[in-house]
Amino acid sequence: MTIVLADDHPVVRRGLRALLDAEQDFRLVGETGDGLEAVALVERLKPDVAVLDLMMPGLNGMEVARQVRQRSPGTRVIILSMHANEAYVLEALRNGASGYVLKDSSAGDLVRAVREVVAGRGYLSAPLSERAIDTYVRKVEETALDVYETLTTREREVLHLAAEGRTNAEIADRLFISPRTVEVHRGNLMRKLGLQTQTDLIRYALQKGILPIE
């Protein structure tokens, strides 16, 4: 089975690569430390599984998962995270992830997760799986629409990059669009989210989990 790996910490990524390469039927076909690059890799390579760190520059793992669901529906997504709280799990499932693996779990946990999601089943790390996956899925279905869901894909990309403090010109370079187009998207997303300033945008990104809370 083919796998794309995305984690922005080179040492962690090297360890994960060694773990996955040790399985004879696993084949790592691409890796990156950037969320935007992860989307492009998955779209081009169409792997069986994408293993995504929750927090990455460019786009976080949640948004990458959402775009993977649109661009490569046959790819199953596993989110790697340090966060065991329910809100993150629900958000991952809402964005199309099939698995959620905690970074402090055992080495075999990720291997099991890959095998489970390829088989068409969901997988949560042990502390989470004590609560049935069906319960999480039901909560996802019952949760009211988040205004974030009203943003277009491009507006989300601009939001993530703007939250990192990038200028319109820098965002334009990353997304291969004009600074003027970035300005339009930024204005639209600020209006939809009810934000007025860059400080408001940063605060929203922290609350939404787009930026890590140190």
C-alpha positions as CSV (number, residue, x, y, z in Angstrom):
1,M,0.0,0.0,0.0
2,T,1.3,3.5,-0.8
3,I,1.7,6.2,1.7
4,V,2.4,10.0,1.7
5,L,3.8,11.4,5.0
6,A,3.6,15.0,6.1
7,D,5.2,16.3,9.3
8,D,7.2,19.5,9.6
9,H,9.7,18.2,12.1
10,P,12.5,16.4,10.2
11,V,13.6,14.2,13.1
12,V,10.0,13.1,13.7
13,R,9.5,12.5,10.0
14,R,12.6,10.4,9.8
15,G,11.5,8.2,12.6
16,L,8.0,7.8,11.1
17,R,9.6,7.0,7.7
18,A,11.7,4.2,9.3
19,L,8.7,2.8,11.1
20,L,6.6,2.7,7.9
21,D,9.5,1.4,5.8
22,A,9.9,-1.5,8.1
23,E,6.6,-3.0,7.0
24,Q,7.2,-5.0,3.8
25,D,3.8,-4.1,2.2
26,F,4.1,-0.4,3.0
27,R,5.7,1.9,0.3
28,L,6.3,5.5,1.2
29,V,5.9,7.4,-2.1
30,G,6.2,11.0,-0.9
31,E,6.9,13.2,2.1
32,T,6.9,16.8,3.1
33,G,6.8,19.2,6.0
34,D,4.4,21.7,4.5
35,G,0.6,21.4,4.3
36,L,0.2,23.0,0.8
37,E,2.9,20.7,-0.5
38,A,1.1,17.7,1.1
39,V,-2.1,18.5,-0.8
40,A,-0.2,18.7,-4.1
41,L,1.7,15.4,-3.4
42,V,-1.5,13.5,-2.6
43,E,-3.3,15.0,-5.6
44,R,-0.4,13.9,-7.9
45,L,0.4,10.5,-6.4
46,K,-3.1,9.4,-5.2
47,P,-1.7,7.2,-2.4
48,D,-3.8,4.7,-0.4
49,V,-3.0,6.6,2.8
50,A,-2.0,10.1,3.8
51,V,-0.4,10.4,7.3
52,L,-0.7,14.1,8.3
53,D,0.7,16.0,11.3
54,L,-2.0,18.2,12.9
55,M,0.1,21.3,13.0
56,M,2.1,22.2,9.9
57,P,3.0,25.5,8.1
58,G,1.1,26.3,4.9
59,L,-2.1,24.4,5.9
60,N,-2.7,22.4,9.0
61,G,-3.6,18.7,8.9
62,M,-7.3,19.3,9.3
63,E,-7.5,21.5,6.2
64,V,-5.2,19.2,4.2
65,A,-7.6,16.3,5.1
66,R,-10.5,18.3,3.8
67,Q,-8.8,19.0,0.5
68,V,-7.6,15.4,0.2
69,R,-11.2,14.3,0.5
70,Q,-12.1,16.5,-2.5
71,R,-9.1,15.9,-4.7
72,S,-8.2,12.3,-4.0
73,P,-11.3,10.5,-2.6
74,G,-9.7,7.1,-2.6
75,T,-7.0,8.3,-0.2
76,R,-7.6,7.5,3.5
77,V,-6.3,10.1,6.0
78,I,-4.7,9.6,9.4
79,I,-4.1,12.6,11.6
80,L,-1.1,12.6,13.9
81,S,-1.6,14.7,17.0
82,M,-0.5,15.5,20.5
83,H,-4.0,16.5,21.4
84,A,-6.3,13.9,22.9
85,N,-9.3,16.1,23.6
86,E,-12.6,15.4,21.9
87,A,-12.8,18.7,20.0
88,Y,-9.8,17.8,17.8
89,V,-11.0,14.3,17.2
90,L,-14.4,15.6,16.1
91,E,-12.8,18.2,13.8
92,A,-10.6,15.5,12.2
93,L,-13.6,13.3,11.5
94,R,-15.6,16.2,10.2
95,N,-12.8,17.0,7.7
96,G,-12.8,13.4,6.4
97,A,-10.0,11.7,8.5
98,S,-10.4,8.0,9.0
99,G,-7.8,7.7,11.7
100,Y,-6.5,9.8,14.6
101,V,-3.2,8.7,16.2
102,L,-1.7,10.3,19.3
103,K,2.0,11.1,19.0
104,D,2.8,9.6,22.4
105,S,1.2,6.3,21.5
106,S,3.2,3.1,20.8
107,A,5.1,2.7,17.5
108,G,2.8,-0.1,16.5
109,D,-0.2,2.2,16.8
110,L,0.4,4.0,13.5
111,V,1.0,0.7,11.7
112,R,-2.3,-0.6,13.0
113,A,-4.0,2.6,12.0
114,V,-2.7,2.3,8.4
115,R,-3.9,-1.2,8.1
116,E,-7.3,-0.5,9.6
117,V,-8.1,2.6,7.4
118,V,-7.0,0.8,4.3
119,A,-9.4,-2.0,5.2
120,G,-12.2,0.6,5.3
121,R,-12.5,0.9,9.0
122,G,-11.9,3.9,11.3
123,Y,-9.1,4.0,13.9
124,L,-8.5,6.0,17.1
125,S,-5.6,5.6,19.4
126,A,-6.3,3.6,22.6
127,P,-7.3,6.4,25.0
128,L,-9.7,7.6,22.4
129,S,-11.0,4.3,21.1
130,E,-12.5,3.6,24.6
131,R,-15.3,5.8,23.3
132,A,-16.8,4.2,20.3
133,I,-16.0,5.7,16.9
134,D,-19.7,5.6,16.1
135,T,-20.3,8.1,19.0
136,Y,-17.8,10.5,17.6
137,V,-19.3,10.2,14.1
138,R,-22.8,10.8,15.5
139,K,-21.6,14.0,17.2
140,V,-20.0,15.2,14.0
141,E,-23.4,14.8,12.3
142,E,-25.2,16.6,15.0
143,T,-22.9,19.5,15.4
144,A,-24.2,22.8,14.0
145,L,-22.5,24.3,10.9
146,D,-19.3,26.2,11.7
147,V,-19.0,29.5,9.9
148,Y,-15.5,28.3,8.9
149,E,-17.3,25.8,6.6
150,T,-18.7,28.7,4.6
151,L,-15.2,29.7,3.4
152,T,-14.0,28.6,0.0
153,T,-10.9,26.5,-0.3
154,R,-8.9,29.5,-1.5
155,E,-10.2,31.6,1.4
156,R,-9.1,28.9,3.8
157,E,-5.6,28.8,2.3
158,V,-5.3,32.5,2.5
159,L,-6.5,32.4,6.1
160,H,-3.9,29.8,7.1
161,L,-1.1,31.7,5.5
162,A,-2.2,35.1,6.8
163,A,-2.3,33.6,10.3
164,E,1.4,32.7,9.9
165,G,2.0,36.4,9.4
166,R,2.7,36.3,5.7
167,T,2.1,39.4,3.6
168,N,-0.3,39.5,0.6
169,A,2.7,39.3,-1.7
170,E,4.1,36.3,0.1
171,I,0.7,34.5,0.1
172,A,0.4,35.3,-3.6
173,D,3.8,33.6,-4.2
174,R,2.8,30.5,-2.3
175,L,-0.6,30.1,-4.0
176,F,0.5,31.3,-7.5
177,I,-2.1,34.1,-7.7
178,S,-1.8,37.9,-7.7
179,P,-1.5,40.0,-4.6
180,R,-4.7,41.7,-5.6
181,T,-6.6,38.4,-5.7
182,V,-5.2,37.6,-2.2
183,E,-6.5,40.9,-1.0
184,V,-10.0,40.1,-2.3
185,H,-9.9,36.6,-0.6
186,R,-8.6,38.1,2.6
187,G,-11.4,40.7,2.6
188,N,-14.1,38.1,1.9
189,L,-12.9,35.7,4.7
190,M,-12.6,38.5,7.2
191,R,-16.2,39.6,6.4
192,K,-17.5,36.0,6.7
193,L,-15.8,35.4,10.0
194,G,-16.6,38.8,11.4
195,L,-13.0,39.8,11.9
196,Q,-11.7,43.4,11.7
197,T,-7.9,43.3,12.2
198,Q,-4.9,41.0,11.9
199,T,-5.0,40.6,15.7
200,D,-8.6,39.3,15.4
201,L,-7.4,36.9,12.7
202,I,-4.6,35.6,14.9
203,R,-7.0,35.2,17.8
204,Y,-9.4,33.3,15.6
205,A,-6.7,31.0,14.3
206,L,-5.6,30.1,17.8
207,Q,-9.2,29.4,18.9
208,K,-9.8,27.3,15.7
209,G,-6.6,25.3,16.2
210,I,-5.1,26.7,12.9
211,L,-2.1,28.0,15.0
212,P,-0.7,26.0,17.9
213,I,-1.2,27.4,21.4
214,E,2.3,27.5,22.9
